């Protein structure tokens, strides 16, 4: 009998850890469901995933990469099953692509790729000498590195340019600035409606095509939820001999992803994702792509246990397999298994089902916010012209974004995020900040004063979001508008930009290590 995929999604999303939480201030009678609209920052974990990790710990808890006992073999198999599940979730080619686990989410994955494409020891060739490195310096590097480094040197000098976009998360900007220097990073503009100016990308590729090594672009914006036409961009990049990296941290949890869609030139070369945004908080990042080209090269990341064929005091030999060589040390086994459990579950449900459910809620969220005159939503609301994931950023007229977020949490148990969301260039474009004003803000922030920092409020949806959550947010914002004077008089901003109640009243902490240990000790 075929499984009802909508029923499976409802089951998966119904019981989520962290939604039912007792708040003695807002719900003195007992537990109450909080409105969690901060999924874009970190997704909550369905209990089915927690239970799956617990089942592993009970049955096979051990270190990996050993054949000496069953638990070790089963742990290794579970890690590899997770690797394969994540690959299948994004439509990888198992015969060509590699799934590499990385530290620190998608940030770690992008930094790995930047080090692989632009090795730190070679970066001065393009970073310090933007008009061309002195010939003696290049010759000396060639002599030192021998055959292994000559190809990398030639590639870096021939193609030193990275094209990225104004709408990127800082994690898809800073690694490239560090890799090739500011002079070799080009950013594609965004249009006033928040969408990417693909025509500007075409102009850049026409002007710099032979020099472009990589086009680095987000699949879904973490500020507006706007989808980028990544397969069209891939065709454009490949036409000039460049590759494409897609930041899938916000794409993979929200929509079907196909790295190889079966259209000429449209393949994605590299994709990164973050486990903690994929309903597996505490897990790892992943880089998926044609990493087999790194076989036989030097180690890109940490060196340590498990990456070598042999070690002597005088020498060592690295393993050829990329995943064996680049995942040194004991991995985050529970986090890896949690990622695999989520990926396998989402494959069973179908990301098309997830996306359809989220689109309905996104339309409802945009419609609800659009009915409040004092609320300004950023990015186009026309989902036919520009599809969006469930990520909506907004401001309330005359009220600082930090105060809006504090009010929603304090008085309505609604968790949102405020600020620039590690995407300052994009947020400033959407806010239409003049360069002089932006420079003044930069000076203040560099001095540690964030009281007037520009920003927005962001509400983001997950599989556990409900129509009731959207209604609660809309009602709370309407009440805020009505009670504007009371709220403004009740709060003040610290120098770091945090808004606190003037009377000093704060809700008690939801968790503390010491409290948890004391409860255990006194039980």
SEMILUM-661152 format. One line per field, with one value per residue (C-alpha): x, y, z; chain; residue number from 0. Coordinates in steps of 0.02 Angstrom, whole numbers. Example, Ala and Ser with C-alpha at 12.3 -4.5 7.8 and 13.67 -1.06 7.14 Angstrom:
2
xx: (615, 684)
yy: (-225, -53)
zz: (390, 357)
mol: (A, A)
seq: (0, 1)
***
This chain:
523
xx: (0, 79, 119, 21, 162, 60, 19, 204, 246, 114, 182, 361, 316, 189, 307, 455, 573, 571, 397, 305, 393, 337, 355, 306, 277, 169, 95, 91, -32, 96, 169, 121, 167, 287, 282, 452, 485, 676, 700, 816, 942, 923, 787, 710, 728, 580, 570, 583, 762, 803, 731, 833, 995, 949, 918, 1093, 1173, 1084, 1125, 1293, 1377, 1562, 1698, 1699, 1822, 1854, 1813, 1861, 1682, 1505, 1467, 1615, 1565, 1386, 1442, 1548, 1402, 1283, 1400, 1414, 1225, 1205, 1327, 1228, 1060, 1118, 1185, 1021, 923, 1012, 1012, 1197, 1284, 1349, 1476, 1551, 1508, 1576, 1486, 1614, 1566, 1637, 1640, 1537, 1397, 1396, 1528, 1654, 1606, 1633, 1797, 1855, 1817, 1905, 2062, 2051, 2035, 2153, 2282, 2341, 2523, 2482, 2362, 2492, 2498, 2325, 2290, 2448, 2489, 2324, 2414, 2526, 2654, 2840, 2913, 3052, 2923, 2819, 2973, 3026, 2853, 2857, 3025, 2967, 2801, 2859, 2735, 2601, 2585, 2616, 2440, 2366, 2480, 2433, 2247, 2254, 2349, 2238, 2073, 2090, 1915, 1767, 1595, 1473, 1318, 1260, 1129, 1250, 1270, 1439, 1495, 1488, 1581, 1720, 1805, 1824, 1889, 2017, 2060, 2086, 2081, 1951, 2014, 1969, 1793, 1649, 1472, 1316, 1187, 1010, 857, 747, 624, 762, 789, 958, 1002, 1046, 1080, 1218, 1291, 1292, 1386, 1516, 1541, 1560, 1690, 1789, 1737, 1910, 1971, 1824, 1861, 1696, 1523, 1467, 1280, 1149, 1007, 883, 913, 918, 844, 698, 681, 693, 748, 888, 887, 1040, 1031, 1020, 1169, 1261, 1239, 1304, 1456, 1497, 1486, 1643, 1732, 1695, 1617, 1472, 1453, 1277, 1252, 1108, 1094, 921, 878, 894, 774, 636, 628, 676, 858, 933, 1118, 1107, 940, 976, 991, 1147, 1267, 1148, 1238, 1290, 1475, 1476, 1336, 1350, 1222, 1209, 1138, 1075, 963, 903, 814, 972, 1040, 1212, 1263, 1388, 1402, 1423, 1506, 1443, 1525, 1662, 1791, 1874, 1985, 2070, 2127, 2314, 2332, 2390, 2272, 2161, 2099, 2164, 2291, 2277, 2215, 2144, 2199, 2359, 2411, 2566, 2663, 2846, 2945, 3018, 2870, 2686, 2574, 2399, 2251, 2189, 2003, 1946, 1824, 1954, 2089, 1985, 1885, 2027, 1996, 1839, 1687, 1530, 1445, 1275, 1263, 1308, 1178, 1048, 1081, 1062, 899, 827, 883, 812, 648, 630, 666, 527, 406, 461, 527, 389, 264, 368, 382, 195, 149, 274, 216, 40, 104, 220, 76, -25, 119, 145, -42, -58, 87, 25, -138, -46, -15, 131, 226, 350, 395, 557, 573, 438, 280, 239, 277, 241, 374, 498, 469, 509, 542, 461, 578, 504, 594, 501, 502, 368, 358, 437, 494, 671, 688, 772, 627, 502, 593, 607, 423, 367, 466, 427, 241, 189, 315, 355, 536, 599, 770, 822, 972, 1061, 1065, 1249, 1201, 1240, 1266, 1096, 1003, 1078, 1025, 848, 844, 912, 1045, 1147, 1334, 1368, 1241, 1308, 1485, 1424, 1345, 1506, 1605, 1480, 1478, 1667, 1664, 1545, 1391, 1246, 1102, 1053, 1112, 1001, 913, 751, 644, 641, 505, 550, 448, 486, 395, 318, 246, 57, -73, -97, 84, 53, -107, -16, 121, -3, -109, 45, 107, -63, -63, 113, 54, -92, 19, 165, 184, 177, 303, 423, 416, 445, 610, 782, 928, 1096, 1252, 1266, 1094, 998, 830, 783, 640, 669, 598, 731, 602, 663, 593, 693, 821, 751, 906, 1069, 1200, 1214, 1026, 1015, 1153, 1076, 907, 992, 1092, 941, 824)
yy: (0, 167, 287, 449, 575, 718, 609, 571, 756, 793, 656, 716, 897, 867, 820, 940, 966, 1144, 1201, 1151, 1251, 1312, 1500, 1551, 1730, 1704, 1535, 1514, 1370, 1258, 1219, 1325, 1314, 1452, 1528, 1487, 1594, 1585, 1427, 1514, 1537, 1361, 1234, 1137, 949, 832, 702, 564, 620, 629, 455, 391, 458, 381, 214, 223, 266, 122, -6, 40, 185, 175, 260, 237, 160, -4, -183, -250, -253, -239, -70, 8, -69, -12, 164, 175, 109, 236, 380, 319, 294, 474, 531, 441, 504, 685, 659, 586, 727, 853, 743, 707, 588, 449, 398, 571, 679, 667, 715, 787, 826, 988, 1084, 1239, 1211, 1287, 1412, 1273, 1196, 1357, 1390, 1215, 1244, 1413, 1332, 1190, 1306, 1439, 1356, 1480, 1457, 1514, 1655, 1795, 1763, 1839, 1923, 2027, 2050, 2095, 2154, 2002, 1922, 1953, 1818, 1770, 1743, 1630, 1534, 1507, 1438, 1322, 1253, 1226, 1144, 1043, 955, 951, 1139, 1195, 1161, 1252, 1401, 1411, 1398, 1533, 1654, 1621, 1630, 1736, 1812, 1757, 1823, 1824, 1930, 2071, 1958, 1831, 1780, 1838, 1656, 1663, 1829, 1830, 1665, 1729, 1898, 1806, 1689, 1810, 1984, 2120, 2170, 1999, 1984, 2050, 2064, 2054, 2188, 2160, 2246, 2359, 2214, 2109, 1991, 1958, 2062, 1919, 2042, 2119, 1944, 1922, 2086, 2031, 1863, 1946, 2066, 1944, 1772, 1702, 1757, 1692, 1538, 1523, 1599, 1587, 1617, 1576, 1461, 1548, 1712, 1705, 1881, 1876, 1691, 1735, 1588, 1620, 1539, 1436, 1319, 1467, 1544, 1378, 1380, 1558, 1514, 1356, 1448, 1545, 1397, 1442, 1333, 1369, 1351, 1360, 1401, 1283, 1317, 1394, 1303, 1121, 1126, 1212, 1145, 1002, 1014, 931, 958, 877, 923, 840, 1003, 1047, 1151, 1169, 1055, 1125, 1094, 1122, 1134, 1170, 1145, 1159, 1020, 1135, 1222, 1051, 1003, 927, 1057, 1013, 929, 967, 1053, 965, 1004, 903, 904, 839, 833, 679, 800, 830, 648, 633, 816, 887, 888, 1042, 1042, 969, 830, 695, 522, 416, 517, 422, 255, 254, 370, 370, 502, 551, 537, 496, 452, 526, 419, 449, 444, 622, 585, 481, 613, 769, 711, 693, 640, 576, 648, 718, 548, 589, 748, 655, 521, 654, 732, 563, 529, 696, 674, 498, 554, 702, 587, 471, 617, 705, 882, 927, 896, 1002, 1143, 1143, 1155, 1295, 1394, 1399, 1466, 1590, 1662, 1675, 1760, 1888, 1920, 1942, 2063, 2155, 2197, 2300, 2474, 2510, 2353, 2362, 2194, 2181, 2091, 2060, 1974, 1911, 1726, 1690, 1813, 1769, 1611, 1628, 1509, 1543, 1686, 1860, 2015, 2172, 2329, 2419, 2604, 2710, 2563, 2495, 2317, 2265, 2331, 2239, 2075, 2103, 2147, 1995, 1879, 1964, 1988, 1855, 1712, 1738, 1704, 1805, 1874, 2052, 2142, 2113, 1922, 1911, 1987, 2171, 2218, 2147, 2222, 2393, 2381, 2336, 2479, 2595, 2667, 2806, 2775, 2919, 2854, 2677, 2742, 2828, 2666, 2573, 2693, 2675, 2486, 2478, 2579, 2452, 2564, 2469, 2566, 2638, 2495, 2477, 2312, 2218, 2091, 1917, 1786, 1616, 1458, 1273, 1110, 1133, 1306, 1324, 1451, 1490, 1551, 1674, 1735, 1758, 1861, 1971, 2000, 2041, 2167, 2252, 2263, 2336, 2472, 2512, 2512, 2600, 2737, 2616, 2499, 2639, 2705, 2532, 2490, 2562, 2506, 2455, 2510, 2337, 2359, 2246, 2314, 2287, 2337, 2496, 2420, 2283, 2144, 1996, 1823, 1687, 1591, 1443, 1336, 1340, 1204, 1223, 1213, 1054, 970, 1025, 953, 788, 787, 826, 703)
zz: (0, -49, 91, 103, 95, 167, 317, 337, 333, 463, 575, 555, 590, 728, 869, 871, 1015, 1081, 1029, 1187, 1321, 1491, 1512, 1689, 1633, 1479, 1524, 1713, 1698, 1614, 1444, 1295, 1113, 1068, 896, 823, 670, 670, 568, 445, 587, 659, 628, 771, 778, 751, 889, 759, 726, 911, 934, 787, 861, 1029, 943, 868, 1036, 1120, 986, 911, 1002, 957, 858, 671, 548, 634, 588, 758, 827, 764, 844, 755, 589, 612, 656, 499, 395, 473, 428, 248, 239, 297, 164, 29, 93, 88, -88, -147, -64, -177, -332, -341, -460, -349, -480, -496, -346, -169, -9, 111, 290, 357, 520, 559, 436, 262, 318, 343, 176, 79, 167, 122, -62, -58, 14, -113, -263, -197, -81, 52, 4, -174, -136, -145, -332, -353, -187, -164, -348, -433, -590, -602, -488, -521, -632, -509, -372, -484, -538, -358, -313, -463, -407, -228, -272, -422, -535, -400, -389, -567, -626, -477, -506, -690, -651, -517, -628, -778, -684, -526, -523, -416, -462, -318, -281, -170, -92, -18, 162, 226, 222, 32, 25, 154, 104, -74, -18, 87, -57, -201, -126, -145, -317, -387, -315, -418, -350, -458, -419, -356, -425, -317, -292, -212, -358, -436, -589, -707, -847, -742, -717, -906, -926, -799, -881, -1050, -980, -872, -935, -974, -802, -697, -593, -502, -488, -306, -280, -151, -201, -84, 5, 194, 198, 76, 34, -151, -261, -384, -558, -516, -667, -785, -695, -710, -899, -906, -800, -895, -1061, -1014, -936, -755, -621, -504, -316, -246, -63, -25, 162, 137, -23, 26, 177, 78, -100, -215, -268, -422, -446, -618, -696, -863, -962, -1059, -957, -810, -685, -516, -488, -301, -173, 13, 150, 337, 446, 583, 457, 396, 559, 635, 759, 822, 661, 524, 357, 190, 24, -124, -294, -406, -267, -339, -433, -265, -255, -234, -186, -22, 127, 122, 302, 465, 470, 601, 639, 500, 348, 307, 235, 344, 460, 509, 599, 432, 315, 288, 143, 128, 81, -95, -53, -24, 118, 210, 190, 227, 378, 503, 681, 766, 677, 754, 743, 821, 717, 558, 592, 630, 459, 377, 469, 414, 234, 222, 301, 182, 35, 96, 115, -44, -50, -172, -31, 88, -39, -79, 105, 134, -18, 52, 217, 132, 33, 193, 284, 146, 137, 327, 339, 185, 275, 407, 337, 452, 402, 258, 178, 80, -85, -212, -151, -326, -305, -488, -545, -407, -305, -121, 21, 189, 235, 251, 317, 365, 470, 571, 536, 672, 781, 784, 720, 883, 986, 876, 904, 1092, 1107, 1009, 1122, 1286, 1264, 1138, 1147, 963, 913, 764, 718, 687, 614, 449, 458, 408, 240, 264, 80, 31, 178, 144, -38, 12, 137, 1, 115, 39, 38, 159, 283, 268, 302, 460, 519, 482, 592, 735, 725, 718, 880, 958, 952, 874, 946, 777, 668, 514, 495, 482, 571, 494, 511, 439, 422, 443, 421, 593, 555, 558, 502, 687, 696, 555, 637, 803, 720, 628, 783, 887, 760, 752, 942, 936, 817, 933, 1088, 1006, 1138, 1285, 1206, 1158, 1335, 1410, 1322, 1296, 1188, 1258, 1166, 1086, 1007, 1128, 1181, 1364, 1475, 1573, 1732, 1725, 1717, 1615, 1587, 1675, 1575, 1480, 1510, 1609, 1626, 1814, 1839, 1737, 1839, 2003, 1953, 1913, 2075, 2182, 2098)
mol: (A, A, A, A, A, A, A, A, A, A, A, A, A, A, A, A, A, A, A, A, A, A, A, A, A, A, A, A, A, A, A, A, A, A, A, A, A, A, A, A, A, A, A, A, A, A, A, A, A, A, A, A, A, A, A, A, A, A, A, A, A, A, A, A, A, A, A, A, A, A, A, A, A, A, A, A, A, A, A, A, A, A, A, A, A, A, A, A, A, A, A, A, A, A, A, A, A, A, A, A, A, A, A, A, A, A, A, A, A, A, A, A, A, A, A, A, A, A, A, A, A, A, A, A, A, A, A, A, A, A, A, A, A, A, A, A, A, A, A, A, A, A, A, A, A, A, A, A, A, A, A, A, A, A, A, A, A, A, A, A, A, A, A, A, A, A, A, A, A, A, A, A, A, A, A, A, A, A, A, A, A, A, A, A, A, A, A, A, A, A, A, A, A, A, A, A, A, A, A, A, A, A, A, A, A, A, A, A, A, A, A, A, A, A, A, A, A, A, A, A, A, A, A, A, A, A, A, A, A, A, A, A, A, A, A, A, A, A, A, A, A, A, A, A, A, A, A, A, A, A, A, A, A, A, A, A, A, A, A, A, A, A, A, A, A, A, A, A, A, A, A, A, A, A, A, A, A, A, A, A, A, A, A, A, A, A, A, A, A, A, A, A, A, A, A, A, A, A, A, A, A, A, A, A, A, A, A, A, A, A, A, A, A, A, A, A, A, A, A, A, A, A, A, A, A, A, A, A, A, A, A, A, A, A, A, A, A, A, A, A, A, A, A, A, A, A, A, A, A, A, A, A, A, A, A, A, A, A, A, A, A, A, A, A, A, A, A, A, A, A, A, A, A, A, A, A, A, A, A, A, A, A, A, A, A, A, A, A, A, A, A, A, A, A, A, A, A, A, A, A, A, A, A, A, A, A, A, A, A, A, A, A, A, A, A, A, A, A, A, A, A, A, A, A, A, A, A, A, A, A, A, A, A, A, A, A, A, A, A, A, A, A, A, A, A, A, A, A, A, A, A, A, A, A, A, A, A, A, A, A, A, A, A, A, A, A, A, A, A, A, A, A, A, A, A, A, A, A, A, A, A, A, A, A, A, A, A, A, A, A, A, A, A, A, A, A, A, A, A, A, A, A, A, A, A, A, A, A, A, A, A, A, A, A, A, A, A, A, A, A, A, A, A)
seq: (0, 1, 2, 3, 4, 5, 6, 7, 8, 9, 10, 11, 12, 13, 14, 15, 16, 17, 18, 19, 20, 21, 22, 23, 24, 25, 26, 27, 28, 29, 30, 31, 32, 33, 34, 35, 36, 37, 38, 39, 40, 41, 42, 43, 44, 45, 46, 47, 48, 49, 50, 51, 52, 53, 54, 55, 56, 57, 58, 59, 60, 61, 62, 63, 64, 65, 66, 67, 68, 69, 70, 71, 72, 73, 74, 75, 76, 77, 78, 79, 80, 81, 82, 83, 84, 85, 86, 87, 88, 89, 90, 91, 92, 93, 94, 95, 96, 97, 98, 99, 100, 101, 102, 103, 104, 105, 106, 107, 108, 109, 110, 111, 112, 113, 114, 115, 116, 117, 118, 119, 120, 121, 122, 123, 124, 125, 126, 127, 128, 129, 130, 131, 132, 133, 134, 135, 136, 137, 138, 139, 140, 141, 142, 143, 144, 145, 146, 147, 148, 149, 150, 151, 152, 153, 154, 155, 156, 157, 158, 159, 160, 161, 162, 163, 164, 165, 166, 167, 168, 169, 170, 171, 172, 173, 174, 175, 176, 177, 178, 179, 180, 181, 182, 183, 184, 185, 186, 187, 188, 189, 190, 191, 192, 193, 194, 195, 196, 197, 198, 199, 200, 201, 202, 203, 204, 205, 206, 207, 208, 209, 210, 211, 212, 213, 214, 215, 216, 217, 218, 219, 220, 221, 222, 223, 224, 225, 226, 227, 228, 229, 230, 231, 232, 233, 234, 235, 236, 237, 238, 239, 240, 241, 242, 243, 244, 245, 246, 247, 248, 249, 250, 251, 252, 253, 254, 255, 256, 257, 258, 259, 260, 261, 262, 263, 264, 265, 266, 267, 268, 269, 270, 271, 272, 273, 274, 275, 276, 277, 278, 279, 280, 281, 282, 283, 284, 285, 286, 287, 288, 289, 290, 291, 292, 293, 294, 295, 296, 297, 298, 299, 300, 301, 302, 303, 304, 305, 306, 307, 308, 309, 310, 311, 312, 313, 314, 315, 316, 317, 318, 319, 320, 321, 322, 323, 324, 325, 326, 327, 328, 329, 330, 331, 332, 333, 334, 335, 336, 337, 338, 339, 340, 341, 342, 343, 344, 345, 346, 347, 348, 349, 350, 351, 352, 353, 354, 355, 356, 357, 358, 359, 360, 361, 362, 363, 364, 365, 366, 367, 368, 369, 370, 371, 372, 373, 374, 375, 376, 377, 378, 379, 380, 381, 382, 383, 384, 385, 386, 387, 388, 389, 390, 391, 392, 393, 394, 395, 396, 397, 398, 399, 400, 401, 402, 403, 404, 405, 406, 407, 408, 409, 410, 411, 412, 413, 414, 415, 416, 417, 418, 419, 420, 421, 422, 423, 424, 425, 426, 427, 428, 429, 430, 431, 432, 433, 434, 435, 436, 437, 438, 439, 440, 441, 442, 443, 444, 445, 446, 447, 448, 449, 450, 451, 452, 453, 454, 455, 456, 457, 458, 459, 460, 461, 462, 463, 464, 465, 466, 467, 468, 469, 470, 471, 472, 473, 474, 475, 476, 477, 478, 479, 480, 481, 482, 483, 484, 485, 486, 487, 488, 489, 490, 491, 492, 493, 494, 495, 496, 497, 498, 499, 500, 501, 502, 503, 504, 505, 506, 507, 508, 509, 510, 511, 512, 513, 514, 515, 516, 517, 518, 519, 520, 521, 522)
***
